[in-house]
Amino acid sequence: MSSEIDVPSGRVAAEGGAAAAGTRADTGGEAPARTSDRGAATRSALLAAARDVFCEAGFAQAAVTDIVAKAGASVGSLYHHFNGKADLYLTLFEEFQVRQQERTREAVNRAREAGETDPMRLFIAGARAYLDGCLAERDVARLFISGDGPPGFDRVMRQRLNKWARRNAALFHTADGGVDEALVVVLTGAMAGAVSEISLSDDEAASRALAADVMAIVSTIHNPRTQHR
């Protein structure tokens, strides 16, 4: 899925870049690079700690003090890099979606390079890669699908999944060059259900079997207004 929410992390990163540039102008030499590396390491440690704490306690029960303690950082350093707990959560979500986007893109490209041109088979390749990503990162996938997130996050999830399905449904062109809305609804619903069930299940083997079954069913869908091979 493509990146589209304007999460605070992007703004914070930009501010961090501006600050780093200012430091370079003031000091020169090698020190700014070390400072930048240290800041990046702290940011990464905070995100890793937040991921663990959120997955263990949930978003609502997670405490900033627990996150900074696990990261070996200070509360001040957390607020230097992030606006708070919700910002950490949204940044983790954004980074997960970037990884999912890359998995999907690579799967579709591999299918194309192998000579595949059928739109539904290309969609299935990307959708399967997305579900595989949910299985590979079950802890964060479950975190984001559990409903325990910042206020309004459920809407963000729906919008992101809809955008992903819409972008991939663009593989199926209508006669006027548009995208069939009914097809988008069907594909979005199928993927939303599959992502939810797979992410929340404790049985990996059953989840993989379910993912395969869902994709097999989706592959039988025919759009009467689109010509298929």
Buried (B, 14 or more C-beta within 10 A) or exposed (E): BEBBBEBBBBEBBEEBEEBBEEBBEEEEEEEBEEBBEEBEEBBEBBBBBBBBBBBEBBBEEBEBEBBBBBBEBEEEBBEBBBBEBBBBBBBBBBBBBEEBBEBBEEBBEEBEEEEBEEBBBBBBBBBBBBBBBBBEBBEBBBBBBBEBBBEEBEEBBEEBBBBBBBBBBBBBBEEEEEBBEEBBBBBBEBBBEBBBBBBBBEEEEEBBEBBEEBBEEBBEBEBEEBEEE
